[in-house]
C-alpha cells in the first residue's frame, strides 16, 4: 500500500540524486554541437546526457537572423550513480 511516508521518502531520495547532478546551459549553432560541448563540460559521453531544449536554433536565411540552440543539459542520474 502506498502511504504518504513512502512518497516522502521516495521524493527525498530523488531530490538528493538531483542535487548531486551537475547542470550546464549550452549555446551552439546546432543541437549536435551543443550536446558535444555539454559532454566535454560534464566529462562524459553524449549518450549519457539528458537535455531540455530551452530555445530552438534557426539557421536563418543566408545567415541573416541566425539564432543559436540553447539547451539545459545534465548527466543521466542512472549513469552518474
C-alpha positions in Angstrom: 0.0 0.0 0.0 1.2 3.5 -0.8 1.4 5.8 2.1 2.4 9.4 2.5 5.6 8.4 4.3 6.6 6.2 1.3 6.0 9.1 -1.1 8.0 11.5 1.1 10.9 9.0 1.3 11.0 8.4 -2.5 10.8 12.1 -3.3 13.6 12.8 -0.7 15.8 10.3 -2.4 15.1 11.8 -5.8 15.8 15.2 -4.6 19.2 14.1 -3.2 20.1 12.5 -6.5 19.2 15.6 -8.4 21.2 17.9 -6.0 24.3 15.8 -6.8 23.9 16.2 -10.6 25.7 19.0 -12.5 23.7 21.0 -14.9 25.0 23.2 -17.7 23.4 25.6 -20.1 24.9 25.4 -23.6 24.5 27.7 -26.7 25.6 26.4 -30.1 24.8 26.6 -33.8 23.4 23.1 -33.9 21.9 20.7 -31.4 24.8 18.2 -32.1 27.4 20.8 -31.3 25.6 21.8 -28.2 25.5 18.2 -26.9 29.1 17.7 -27.8 30.1 20.8 -25.9 28.0 19.7 -22.9 29.6 16.3 -22.9 33.1 17.9 -22.7 32.0 20.2 -19.9 30.4 17.3 -17.9 33.3 15.0 -18.8 31.1 12.2 -20.1 29.8 10.8 -23.4 26.9 12.3 -25.3 24.8 9.1 -24.8 24.9 9.7 -21.1 23.2 13.1 -21.2 19.7 14.2 -20.8 18.7 17.6 -22.1 15.9 20.1 -22.4 15.6 22.4 -25.3 15.1 25.9 -24.0 15.3 27.7 -27.3 15.3 26.1 -30.7 18.0 27.4 -33.1 17.4 28.8 -36.5 19.8 28.8 -39.4 18.4 32.0 -40.9 18.2 33.0 -44.5 21.7 33.1 -45.9 23.0 33.5 -42.3 20.7 36.5 -41.6 18.6 36.3 -38.4 20.6 33.3 -37.3 19.7 32.0 -33.8 21.7 29.5 -31.7 20.3 26.5 -29.9 20.0 26.8 -26.1 19.8 23.6 -24.1 19.9 22.7 -20.4 21.9 19.5 -20.0 22.6 17.1 -17.1 24.1 13.7 -16.8 21.7 10.8 -16.7 21.2 10.0 -13.0 21.5 6.3 -13.5 24.9 6.6 -15.2 26.1 9.2 -12.7 25.4 7.0 -9.7 
